[in-house]
């Protein structure tokens, strides 16, 4: 779900732009790289990026300089396993973390 023009809309990930405000909840795929601005007990499965087997807690506070380690970022193609969050899109498409990894292959 994205908030645009003061309205909630359902859009495909391909329709998102940098700066969009998105809402995610348990069971949903993260639609872009997002910076968490508000959250309620969000945990994400980052195993496709980091190999961590346990869901990782997320929140609005920056906890580490490394983007893959800080808790205030969630990444495209990972899944929300618990809770919900609101975030601001900061990378889309080939510019996402997973998109950059794909270009290395």
Residue pairs with C-beta under 8 A, 6 or more apart in sequence:
1 8
1 9
1 10
1 22
1 23
1 24
2 8
2 9
2 10
2 11
2 16
2 20
2 21
2 22
2 23
3 9
3 20
3 21
3 22
3 23
4 20
4 21
8 23
13 29
13 31
13 32
13 76
13 92
14 93
16 22
16 31
16 32
16 89
16 92
17 89
17 92
18 89
18 90
18 91
18 92
19 88
19 89
20 32
20 88
20 89
21 37
21 86
21 87
21 88
21 89
22 31
22 32
22 34
22 86
22 87
22 88
22 89
23 84
23 85
23 86
24 30
24 31
24 34
24 42
24 74
24 80
24 84
24 85
24 87
25 80
25 83
25 84
25 85
26 80
26 81
26 82
26 83
26 84
27 79
27 80
28 79
28 80
29 77
29 78
29 79
29 80
30 44
30 74
30 75
30 76
30 77
30 78
30 79
30 80
31 76
31 89
32 76
32 89
32 90
32 91
32 92
32 96
33 73
33 74
33 75
33 76
33 89
33 90
33 91
33 92
33 95
33 96
33 97
34 73
34 74
34 85
34 87
34 88
34 89
34 90
35 72
35 73
35 87
35 88
35 90
36 42
36 58
36 59
36 60
36 71
36 72
36 73
36 74
36 85
36 86
36 87
37 60
37 86
37 87
37 88
38 60
38 85
38 86
39 58
39 59
39 60
39 83
39 84
39 85
39 86
40 83
40 84
40 85
41 57
41 82
41 83
41 84
42 57
42 58
42 59
42 74
42 80
42 82
42 83
42 84
42 85
43 55
43 56
43 57
43 58
43 80
43 81
43 82
43 83
44 55
44 56
44 58
44 74
44 75
44 78
44 79
44 80
44 81
45 55
45 56
45 78
45 79
45 81
46 52
46 56
46 68
46 75
46 78
47 53
48 77
48 78
48 98
49 68
49 75
49 78
49 97
49 98
49 101
50 68
55 81
55 82
56 71
57 71
58 71
58 72
58 73
58 74
58 85
59 71
59 72
60 72
61 71
61 72
62 70
62 71
62 72
63 69
63 70
63 71
63 72
64 70
64 71
67 73
67 97
68 97
74 80
74 85
74 87
75 96
75 97
75 98
76 91
76 92
76 96
76 97
76 98
76 99
77 96
77 98
91 97
91 99
93 99
94 100
94 102
94 103
